[in-house]
Amino acid sequence: RVDGKVAPLIEVGAGLVGELTGRENIFLNGAILGMKRARIARKLDEIVAFAELERFIDTPLKRYSSGMQVRLGFAIATSVDADVLIVDEVLAVGDLAFQRKCYDRMQEMITREGRTVLMVSHNLREVDRLCSRVILLERGRVVEDGPPKRVCSLFYERSNEKVRSTFAAIGARGGRLEASGEVELTDIDVLDAHGAAVDTVKYEAPFAVRMRLRVLREITDVIFELGFHTSDFLYIATLTSDARLALPRLACGDHEIVCRFDRMPLLPGVYSLRLHVGQGFANHGVFSGESLRDFRVELGEREVPIACRQGFFEIDGQWSARGVALLPAADPGVEAPGPGRSVAPTIPAALR
């Protein structure tokens, strides 16, 4: 069931004609989307400015780059006064500044103009930012329907399970792996407080990462970089060993390196480990790998507020206020002020 006018943004640039100029394509495409000529003329300057094509608006479209065509198509589609905008994987094009402009434009359509945007995308950060409701589909069937954070987390979990099973079957990993031949990583594990290898760590619980290396040729002035990233390779944090562990040399043979943490700082979710092994003052890389071990962070004994889960860390802060007048709590034994009367507010000493 559809209520209102629908504007499709499924394939940006569909319906644009290469032989026509940008200006002519605006009128043609706008007419195809149901806009009257007079309204297109009124919005022409706005469309051109959004697409940032003022210098080329009278140039034939066949002279445009693919990015310029995408800018023009998006500017036209989002100028239509439609109640429902259907968007299918179109915001991954253009430079970063234009992508940000597209996000802001869609956010304005949703929050200020009250339109419905139906967005099909695998970009979970884009979905989490823009959407108030998310439906996860698999082979045409609804798997989950609910708030963005919950459904996006489920998508990450299912995707990670698929990645793990795929690479386990072929005996490989999904991330980038570079080695000079001097060092091999034989194993890397996440350990709990008792030293046992685990796939799940409780939030704020102590844990450790154990790396087992085989040195084939002696290396000197060794530096380790241990990092954490998301399943879509967004780097979150990196810890280096140079200020905490001095290793002037690492002889040939097997070695075990352990990095311990007092608490798990990452909020519940699925994460991966990456490792870089370097040597010398320039930290010349002898081994570097991403997605070396996947693990999950789950809630522990303390419940994390919903608002604090919008990110990767829960940040502690001390709140204060100055010059805030606080009315005293109502006292049944005190007469309420009548017309023309007032009660002097009480300000706690900490706020004075």
Beta strands, then each sheet from edge to edge (+ up, - down):
strand 1: 6-9
strand 2: 84-88
strand 3: 116-120
strand 4: 134-138
strand 5: 141-146
strand 6: 177-179
strand 7: 183-191
strand 8: 197-198
strand 9: 200-202
strand 10: 207-215
strand 11: 219-220
strand 12: 222-230
strand 13: 235-240
strand 14: 249-250
strand 15: 253-261
strand 16: 269-279
strand 17: 284-298
sheet 1: 1+ 2+ 3+
sheet 2: 4+ 5-
sheet 3: 6+ 17- 9-
sheet 4: 6+ 17- 16+ 12- 13+
sheet 5: 8+ 7- 10+ 15-
sheet 6: 11+ 14-
end
